[in-house]
Amino acid sequence: MATVTLENVSKSFDGTAVLEDLNLEVRDREFMVLVGPSGCGKSTALRLIAGLENPTSGRIAIGDRVVNDVPPKDRDIAMVFQNYALYPHMTVRENLEFGLTMRRTPRPEVERRVGEAASVLGLAELLERRPKQLSGGQRQRVAVGRAIVRQPSVFLFDEPLSNLDARLRVQMRAEIKTLQQRLQTTTVYVTHDQVEAMTMGSRIAVMRGGRIQQIGTPLEVYERPQNLFVAGFLGSPPMNVFRAEVGPGGERLAASGFTLPVPFGWRAAAAKREGRAVIVGLRPENLHAARDPNGADGARVEVAVEFVEPLGDEVVVHGRAGGETFVSRLEPSVLPAPGARISLAADLSRLHLFDAETEQRLEPEGIALR
């Protein structure tokens, strides 16, 4: 097993920076997910770990060994790609055996490893088929199996599920996570899908513009986003965000067309920003249909409904309050018609505040996280 460390790693192509001063430590046996929008540099970071690209500057280590100048075949890693990369003229068995055969692994050991991988991945009955005779999920299992038989120190996954349909993605997500827990192999997994990141990673690193924005467990990052980008990127539907001015004494937040009270625990910090703008964040699940017409159930926002998404177990309501757009996740019994006005109670214990200029998270003590 091994750790993976990137220290001050940068990568440029033709003078254009793709990664800038990247610092990341993947712990031994950890499942680390790099997540972010297309073009953020996450796949480039993975290719640098694999040795498929060379860093412009910085240090990359696997375990105690610096691997900047070590060729991919000598890094003791195995990589699973988005497009499976199976040999079409070979059977499943031959695809699984190929890497071991090229390394002149003794035949009994090849058969043992292939048999174990086939059993773990449910491929035992498919060993004599060729890739064209397999479904997308089965092909991806073969690609994963080819990595498993190598018994590497580190697994690298580059958006391996993006070519699968929604049902297969859910199935393969669970299979890959269960497999990693069983094998206890250090894993770096790249995806743009926040659901994959949240459900699979023991920790996640959110990337943007070639830089890591935040690293933490999925719940840590979701519940305490370090900046406005992270807050908006994680969550479906995304967090509601709007500008507001801090009122006298830090007691109220005045937005475009409505106001909200400041929770008591925030007031001392808010008072220091009296008269200044902040960015307020409320997740859709923290807005509920108000049950008390007199507003006794907390802070309320009057919303004009624009459209509704009934999803069976919940209803996602899109609307406007003043000049701001609001999205809420409500109980399925609440099904307002477009054009209706509803009253939403905001759970202010789940309020997020961000500095309007730096977009960094604020804390009740008035200190921005770094």
NUVOLO-715433 format. One record per residue (C-alpha): residue in three letters; x, y, z. Coordinates in steps of 0.05 Angstrom, whole numbers, plus 5000, padded with zeros to 4 digits. Example, Ala and Ser with C-alpha at 12.3 -4.5 7.8 and 13.67 -1.06 7.14 Angstrom:
@r = ALA&east = 5246&north = 4910&up = 5156
@r = SER&east = 5273&north = 4979&up = 5143
//
This chain:
@r = MET&east = 5000&north = 5000&up = 5000
@r = ALA&east = 5022&north = 5072&up = 4990
@r = THR&east = 5008&north = 5145&up = 4999
@r = VAL&east = 5006&north = 5192&up = 4939
@r = THR&east = 5034&north = 5262&up = 4949
@r = LEU&east = 5034&north = 5322&up = 4903
@r = GLU&east = 5075&north = 5382&up = 4927
@r = ASN&east = 5071&north = 5449&up = 4892
@r = VAL&east = 5055&north = 5414&up = 4827
@r = SER&east = 5042&north = 5457&up = 4765
@r = LYS&east = 5030&north = 5438&up = 4693
@r = SER&east = 5028&north = 5482&up = 4631
@r = PHE&east = 5014&north = 5465&up = 4558
@r = ASP&east = 5044&north = 5514&up = 4508
@r = GLY&east = 5049&north = 5567&up = 4561
@r = THR&east = 4977&north = 5558&up = 4587
@r = ALA&east = 4973&north = 5537&up = 4660
@r = VAL&east = 4927&north = 5477&up = 4671
@r = LEU&east = 4949&north = 5463&up = 4743
@r = GLU&east = 4977&north = 5514&up = 4791
@r = ASP&east = 5013&north = 5500&up = 4856
@r = LEU&east = 4974&north = 5436&up = 4870
@r = ASN&east = 4984&north = 5406&up = 4939
@r = LEU&east = 4949&north = 5340&up = 4955
@r = GLU&east = 4963&north = 5280&up = 5000
@r = VAL&east = 4924&north = 5217&up = 4989
@r = ARG&east = 4930&north = 5173&up = 5051
@r = ASP&east = 4947&north = 5099&up = 5050
@r = ARG&east = 4885&north = 5058&up = 5032
@r = GLU&east = 4843&north = 5120&up = 5022
@r = PHE&east = 4791&north = 5131&up = 4968
@r = MET&east = 4804&north = 5202&up = 4945
@r = VAL&east = 4758&north = 5234&up = 4893
@r = LEU&east = 4779&north = 5293&up = 4851
@r = VAL&east = 4715&north = 5329&up = 4829
@r = GLY&east = 4702&north = 5392&up = 4791
@r = PRO&east = 4675&north = 5419&up = 4725
@r = SER&east = 4704&north = 5402&up = 4658
@r = GLY&east = 4771&north = 5436&up = 4646
@r = CYS&east = 4789&north = 5444&up = 4720
@r = GLY&east = 4851&north = 5401&up = 4715
@r = LYS&east = 4829&north = 5338&up = 4752
@r = SER&east = 4845&north = 5289&up = 4695
@r = THR&east = 4912&north = 5324&up = 4684
@r = ALA&east = 4929&north = 5313&up = 4758
@r = LEU&east = 4912&north = 5239&up = 4750
@r = ARG&east = 4956&north = 5233&up = 4688
@r = LEU&east = 5013&north = 5265&up = 4725
@r = ILE&east = 5007&north = 5213&up = 4781
@r = ALA&east = 5005&north = 5158&up = 4728
@r = GLY&east = 5066&north = 5186&up = 4692
@r = LEU&east = 5029&north = 5199&up = 4627
@r = GLU&east = 5047&north = 5272&up = 4633
@r = ASN&east = 5107&north = 5306&up = 4665
@r = PRO&east = 5098&north = 5363&up = 4714
@r = THR&east = 5124&north = 5432&up = 4694
@r = SER&east = 5146&north = 5440&up = 4767
@r = GLY&east = 5135&north = 5408&up = 4834
@r = ARG&east = 5144&north = 5339&up = 4865
@r = ILE&east = 5103&north = 5275&up = 4859
@r = ALA&east = 5114&north = 5217&up = 4906
@r = ILE&east = 5083&north = 5148&up = 4913
@r = GLY&east = 5100&north = 5121&up = 4981
@r = ASP&east = 5170&north = 5144&up = 4999
@r = ARG&east = 5193&north = 5147&up = 4927
@r = VAL&east = 5194&north = 5210&up = 4884
@r = VAL&east = 5168&north = 5188&up = 4816
@r = ASN&east = 5177&north = 5251&up = 4773
@r = ASP&east = 5226&north = 5214&up = 4729
@r = VAL&east = 5199&north = 5144&up = 4737
@r = PRO&east = 5164&north = 5115&up = 4675
@r = PRO&east = 5091&north = 5094&up = 4683
@r = LYS&east = 5106&north = 5019&up = 4680
@r = ASP&east = 5151&north = 5025&up = 4741
@r = ARG&east = 5105&north = 5066&up = 4786
@r = ASP&east = 5065&north = 5006&up = 4811
@r = ILE&east = 4998&north = 5037&up = 4792
@r = ALA&east = 4939&north = 5012&up = 4751
@r = MET&east = 4893&north = 5059&up = 4713
@r = VAL&east = 4821&north = 5050&up = 4690
@r = PHE&east = 4799&north = 5095&up = 4633
@r = GLN&east = 4733&north = 5124&up = 4612
@r = ASN&east = 4731&north = 5084&up = 4546
@r = TYR&east = 4749&north = 5015&up = 4575
@r = ALA&east = 4808&north = 5007&up = 4526
@r = LEU&east = 4797&north = 4932&up = 4517
@r = TYR&east = 4829&north = 4892&up = 4461
@r = PRO&east = 4770&north = 4874&up = 4416
@r = HIS&east = 4803&north = 4812&up = 4386
@r = MET&east = 4818&north = 4781&up = 4455
@r = THR&east = 4771&north = 4744&up = 4501
@r = VAL&east = 4756&north = 4770&up = 4571
@r = ARG&east = 4806&north = 4720&up = 4598
@r = GLU&east = 4860&north = 4744&up = 4550
@r = ASN&east = 4846&north = 4817&up = 4566
@r = LEU&east = 4853&north = 4802&up = 4640
@r = GLU&east = 4917&north = 4762&up = 4629
@r = PHE&east = 4951&north = 4810&up = 4581
@r = GLY&east = 4988&north = 4856&up = 4630
@r = LEU&east = 5012&north = 4797&up = 4672
@r = THR&east = 5036&north = 4759&up = 4610
@r = MET&east = 5075&north = 4819&up = 4586
@r = ARG&east = 5110&north = 4821&up = 4654
@r = ARG&east = 5127&north = 4747&up = 4647
@r = THR&east = 5087&north = 4729&up = 4709
@r = PRO&east = 5089&north = 4653&up = 4720
@r = ARG&east = 5029&north = 4618&up = 4690
@r = PRO&east = 5001&north = 4589&up = 4755
@r = GLU&east = 5002&north = 4659&up = 4786
@r = VAL&east = 4967&north = 4689&up = 4724
@r = GLU&east = 4912&north = 4637&up = 4729
@r = ARG&east = 4904&north = 4648&up = 4804
@r = ARG&east = 4898&north = 4724&up = 4799
@r = VAL&east = 4851&north = 4722&up = 4739
@r = GLY&east = 4807&north = 4671&up = 4773
@r = GLU&east = 4803&north = 4713&up = 4836
@r = ALA&east = 4787&north = 4777&up = 4798
@r = ALA&east = 4735&north = 4742&up = 4755
@r = SER&east = 4701&north = 4714&up = 4817
@r = VAL&east = 4700&north = 4781&up = 4853
@r = LEU&east = 4672&north = 4819&up = 4793
@r = GLY&east = 4622&north = 4766&up = 4769
@r = LEU&east = 4660&north = 4752&up = 4705
@r = ALA&east = 4672&north = 4677&up = 4714
@r = GLU&east = 4619&north = 4658&up = 4663
@r = LEU&east = 4642&north = 4710&up = 4613
@r = LEU&east = 4716&north = 4692&up = 4607
@r = GLU&east = 4711&north = 4664&up = 4537
@r = ARG&east = 4670&north = 4722&up = 4508
@r = ARG&east = 4698&north = 4780&up = 4468
@r = PRO&east = 4684&north = 4853&up = 4486
@r = LYS&east = 4631&north = 4861&up = 4431
@r = GLN&east = 4590&north = 4807&up = 4465
@r = LEU&east = 4589&north = 4845&up = 4531
@r = SER&east = 4544&north = 4900&up = 4558
@r = GLY&east = 4574&north = 4967&up = 4578
@r = GLY&east = 4574&north = 4948&up = 4651
@r = GLN&east = 4608&north = 4882&up = 4637
@r = ARG&east = 4662&north = 4916&up = 4595
@r = GLN&east = 4675&north = 4964&up = 4652
@r = ARG&east = 4682&north = 4905&up = 4700
@r = VAL&east = 4734&north = 4875&up = 4654
@r = ALA&east = 4772&north = 4941&up = 4653
@r = VAL&east = 4770&north = 4942&up = 4729
@r = GLY&east = 4790&north = 4869&up = 4732
@r = ARG&east = 4850&north = 4882&up = 4688
@r = ALA&east = 4873&north = 4933&up = 4740
@r = ILE&east = 4859&north = 4887&up = 4799
@r = VAL&east = 4901&north = 4829&up = 4773
@r = ARG&east = 4961&north = 4876&up = 4773
@r = GLN&east = 4955&north = 4881&up = 4849
@r = PRO&east = 4983&north = 4952&up = 4846
@r = SER&east = 4998&north = 5000&up = 4903
@r = VAL&east = 4951&north = 5052&up = 4874
@r = PHE&east = 4888&north = 5050&up = 4832
@r = LEU&east = 4873&north = 5109&up = 4786
@r = PHE&east = 4803&north = 5118&up = 4757
@r = ASP&east = 4791&north = 5170&up = 4703
@r = GLU&east = 4715&north = 5181&up = 4698
@r = PRO&east = 4703&north = 5106&up = 4688
@r = LEU&east = 4627&north = 5109&up = 4692
@r = SER&east = 4611&north = 5168&up = 4647
@r = ASN&east = 4594&north = 5123&up = 4587
@r = LEU&east = 4543&north = 5082&up = 4625
@r = ASP&east = 4469&north = 5095&up = 4632
@r = ALA&east = 4441&north = 5121&up = 4698
@r = ARG&east = 4421&north = 5052&up = 4726
@r = LEU&east = 4489&north = 5021&up = 4710
@r = ARG&east = 4525&north = 5080&up = 4740
@r = VAL&east = 4491&north = 5069&up = 4806
@r = GLN&east = 4507&north = 4995&up = 4804
@r = MET&east = 4580&north = 5004&up = 4785
@r = ARG&east = 4588&north = 5059&up = 4836
@r = ALA&east = 4570&north = 5011&up = 4891
@r = GLU&east = 4613&north = 4955&up = 4862
@r = ILE&east = 4676&north = 4998&up = 4856
@r = LYS&east = 4668&north = 5026&up = 4926
@r = THR&east = 4656&north = 4957&up = 4955
@r = LEU&east = 4715&north = 4929&up = 4917
@r = GLN&east = 4762&north = 4984&up = 4943
@r = GLN&east = 4739&north = 4971&up = 5014
@r = ARG&east = 4753&north = 4897&up = 5005
@r = LEU&east = 4822&north = 4906&up = 4972
@r = GLN&east = 4843&north = 4966&up = 5015
@r = THR&east = 4882&north = 4995&up = 4957
@r = THR&east = 4898&north = 5069&up = 4955
@r = THR&east = 4852&north = 5099&up = 4902
@r = VAL&east = 4848&north = 5165&up = 4865
@r = TYR&east = 4782&north = 5173&up = 4827
@r = VAL&east = 4766&north = 5230&up = 4779
@r = THR&east = 4695&north = 5252&up = 4763
@r = HIS&east = 4654&north = 5313&up = 4746
@r = ASP&east = 4592&north = 5280&up = 4778
@r = GLN&east = 4581&north = 5306&up = 4848
@r = VAL&east = 4537&north = 5246&up = 4866
@r = GLU&east = 4595&north = 5199&up = 4851
@r = ALA&east = 4641&north = 5243&up = 4892
@r = MET&east = 4595&north = 5247&up = 4952
@r = THR&east = 4576&north = 5173&up = 4953
@r = MET&east = 4644&north = 5142&up = 4937
@r = GLY&east = 4699&north = 5184&up = 4968
@r = SER&east = 4726&north = 5177&up = 5038
@r = ARG&east = 4751&north = 5248&up = 5023
@r = ILE&east = 4739&north = 5293&up = 4964
@r = ALA&east = 4780&north = 5348&up = 4933
@r = VAL&east = 4739&north = 5401&up = 4897
@r = MET&east = 4778&north = 5433&up = 4839
@r = ARG&east = 4768&north = 5496&up = 4798
@r = GLY&east = 4814&north = 5529&up = 4748
@r = GLY&east = 4873&north = 5484&up = 4763
@r = ARG&east = 4870&north = 5494&up = 4838
@r = ILE&east = 4841&north = 5455&up = 4896
@r = GLN&east = 4786&north = 5495&up = 4929
@r = GLN&east = 4773&north = 5449&up = 4989
@r = ILE&east = 4790&north = 5380&up = 5015
@r = GLY&east = 4749&north = 5342&up = 5066
@r = THR&east = 4700&north = 5286&up = 5078
@r = PRO&east = 4638&north = 5292&up = 5034
@r = LEU&east = 4595&north = 5316&up = 5092
@r = GLU&east = 4647&north = 5365&up = 5116
@r = VAL&east = 4651&north = 5397&up = 5048
@r = TYR&east = 4576&north = 5397&up = 5038
@r = GLU&east = 4559&north = 5425&up = 5106
@r = ARG&east = 4617&north = 5476&up = 5111
@r = PRO&east = 4635&north = 5497&up = 5040
@r = GLN&east = 4698&north = 5540&up = 5043
@r = ASN&east = 4677&north = 5587&up = 4988
@r = LEU&east = 4619&north = 5606&up = 4943
@r = PHE&east = 4643&north = 5561&up = 4886
@r = VAL&east = 4643&north = 5499&up = 4929
@r = ALA&east = 4576&north = 5518&up = 4959
@r = GLY&east = 4545&north = 5523&up = 4890
@r = PHE&east = 4580&north = 5463&up = 4859
@r = LEU&east = 4559&north = 5410&up = 4911
@r = GLY&east = 4485&north = 5398&up = 4920
@r = SER&east = 4428&north = 5382&up = 4873
@r = PRO&east = 4391&north = 5427&up = 4864
@r = PRO&east = 4448&north = 5476&up = 4881
@r = MET&east = 4448&north = 5522&up = 4941
@r = ASN&east = 4405&north = 5585&up = 4937
@r = VAL&east = 4451&north = 5645&up = 4941
@r = PHE&east = 4435&north = 5720&up = 4942
@r = ARG&east = 4466&north = 5785&up = 4963
@r = ALA&east = 4439&north = 5820&up = 5025
@r = GLU&east = 4458&north = 5880&up = 5067
@r = VAL&east = 4470&north = 5872&up = 5141
@r = GLY&east = 4421&north = 5915&up = 5180
@r = PRO&east = 4430&north = 5955&up = 5244
@r = GLY&east = 4461&north = 5916&up = 5301
@r = GLY&east = 4470&north = 5856&up = 5255
@r = GLU&east = 4399&north = 5834&up = 5268
@r = ARG&east = 4371&north = 5829&up = 5197
@r = LEU&east = 4392&north = 5814&up = 5127
@r = ALA&east = 4359&north = 5858&up = 5074
@r = ALA&east = 4357&north = 5825&up = 5005
@r = SER&east = 4321&north = 5847&up = 4942
@r = GLY&east = 4248&north = 5850&up = 4962
@r = PHE&east = 4250&north = 5812&up = 5028
@r = THR&east = 4288&north = 5808&up = 5094
@r = LEU&east = 4311&north = 5752&up = 5140
@r = PRO&east = 4329&north = 5754&up = 5214
@r = VAL&east = 4401&north = 5739&up = 5231
@r = PRO&east = 4407&north = 5678&up = 5277
@r = PHE&east = 4427&north = 5697&up = 5348
@r = GLY&east = 4494&north = 5661&up = 5344
@r = TRP&east = 4513&north = 5703&up = 5284
@r = ARG&east = 4493&north = 5771&up = 5309
@r = ALA&east = 4559&north = 5792&up = 5342
@r = ALA&east = 4597&north = 5776&up = 5278
@r = ALA&east = 4543&north = 5806&up = 5234
@r = ALA&east = 4543&north = 5871&up = 5274
@r = LYS&east = 4616&north = 5882&up = 5253
@r = ARG&east = 4591&north = 5882&up = 5181
@r = GLU&east = 4533&north = 5929&up = 5192
@r = GLY&east = 4515&north = 5965&up = 5128
@r = ARG&east = 4559&north = 5920&up = 5086
@r = ALA&east = 4539&north = 5867&up = 5035
@r = VAL&east = 4546&north = 5793&up = 5047
@r = ILE&east = 4525&north = 5733&up = 5005
@r = VAL&east = 4473&north = 5689&up = 5038
@r = GLY&east = 4466&north = 5615&up = 5024
@r = LEU&east = 4407&north = 5568&up = 5039
@r = ARG&east = 4403&north = 5498&up = 5012
@r = PRO&east = 4337&north = 5476&up = 4980
@r = GLU&east = 4325&north = 5423&up = 5034
@r = ASN&east = 4328&north = 5478&up = 5087
@r = LEU&east = 4267&north = 5513&up = 5059
@r = HIS&east = 4200&north = 5482&up = 5081
@r = ALA&east = 4128&north = 5498&up = 5068
@r = ALA&east = 4106&north = 5546&up = 5124
@r = ARG&east = 4051&north = 5515&up = 5166
@r = ASP&east = 4034&north = 5574&up = 5211
@r = PRO&east = 4000&north = 5631&up = 5173
@r = ASN&east = 4024&north = 5679&up = 5227
@r = GLY&east = 4096&north = 5661&up = 5216
@r = ALA&east = 4108&north = 5629&up = 5284
@r = ASP&east = 4148&north = 5573&up = 5252
@r = GLY&east = 4208&north = 5618&up = 5237
@r = ALA&east = 4235&north = 5663&up = 5183
@r = ARG&east = 4192&north = 5663&up = 5121
@r = VAL&east = 4201&north = 5679&up = 5047
@r = GLU&east = 4141&north = 5691&up = 5002
@r = VAL&east = 4155&north = 5658&up = 4935
@r = ALA&east = 4119&north = 5663&up = 4868
@r = VAL&east = 4121&north = 5593&up = 4837
@r = GLU&east = 4149&north = 5589&up = 4767
@r = PHE&east = 4151&north = 5514&up = 4755
@r = VAL&east = 4148&north = 5449&up = 4795
@r = GLU&east = 4185&north = 5383&up = 4789
@r = PRO&east = 4146&north = 5325&up = 4822
@r = LEU&east = 4198&north = 5270&up = 4836
@r = GLY&east = 4155&north = 5221&up = 4875
@r = ASP&east = 4189&north = 5224&up = 4942
@r = GLU&east = 4195&north = 5300&up = 4939
@r = VAL&east = 4173&north = 5361&up = 4900
@r = VAL&east = 4225&north = 5411&up = 4875
@r = VAL&east = 4193&north = 5480&up = 4870
@r = HIS&east = 4226&north = 5536&up = 4830
@r = GLY&east = 4203&north = 5607&up = 4844
@r = ARG&east = 4221&north = 5679&up = 4856
@r = ALA&east = 4221&north = 5722&up = 4918
@r = GLY&east = 4233&north = 5796&up = 4904
@r = GLY&east = 4290&north = 5797&up = 4854
@r = GLU&east = 4318&north = 5729&up = 4874
@r = THR&east = 4308&north = 5658&up = 4849
@r = PHE&east = 4292&north = 5605&up = 4901
@r = VAL&east = 4291&north = 5529&up = 4895
@r = SER&east = 4262&north = 5487&up = 4950
@r = ARG&east = 4254&north = 5412&up = 4962
@r = LEU&east = 4186&north = 5401&up = 4993
@r = GLU&east = 4144&north = 5342&up = 5015
@r = PRO&east = 4105&north = 5306&up = 4959
@r = SER&east = 4039&north = 5328&up = 4990
@r = VAL&east = 4058&north = 5400&up = 4971
@r = LEU&east = 4044&north = 5410&up = 4897
@r = PRO&east = 4033&north = 5483&up = 4881
@r = ALA&east = 4012&north = 5505&up = 4812
@r = PRO&east = 4055&north = 5552&up = 4770
@r = GLY&east = 4035&north = 5623&up = 4786
@r = ALA&east = 4014&north = 5607&up = 4857
@r = ARG&east = 4046&north = 5641&up = 4917
@r = ILE&east = 4072&north = 5599&up = 4974
@r = SER&east = 4105&north = 5616&up = 5040
@r = LEU&east = 4171&north = 5581&up = 5055
@r = ALA&east = 4199&north = 5575&up = 5125
@r = ALA&east = 4275&north = 5581&up = 5125
@r = ASP&east = 4316&north = 5539&up = 5174
@r = LEU&east = 4365&north = 5593&up = 5194
@r = SER&east = 4406&north = 5544&up = 5236
@r = ARG&east = 4431&north = 5520&up = 5168
@r = LEU&east = 4448&north = 5589&up = 5142
@r = HIS&east = 4513&north = 5601&up = 5104
@r = LEU&east = 4546&north = 5669&up = 5098
@r = PHE&east = 4602&north = 5689&up = 5050
@r = ASP&east = 4643&north = 5752&up = 5042
@r = ALA&east = 4615&north = 5791&up = 4983
@r = GLU&east = 4684&north = 5810&up = 4957
@r = THR&east = 4728&north = 5748&up = 4970
@r = GLU&east = 4670&north = 5698&up = 4967
@r = GLN&east = 4703&north = 5661&up = 5025
@r = ARG&east = 4661&north = 5629&up = 5079
@r = LEU&east = 4647&north = 5669&up = 5142
@r = GLU&east = 4641&north = 5639&up = 5211
@r = PRO&east = 4599&north = 5664&up = 5270
@r = GLU&east = 4664&north = 5690&up = 5300
@r = GLY&east = 4673&north = 5732&up = 5237
@r = ILE&east = 4734&north = 5694&up = 5213
@r = ALA&east = 4739&north = 5670&up = 5142
@r = LEU&east = 4765&north = 5599&up = 5134
@r = ARG&east = 4831&north = 5592&up = 5097
//
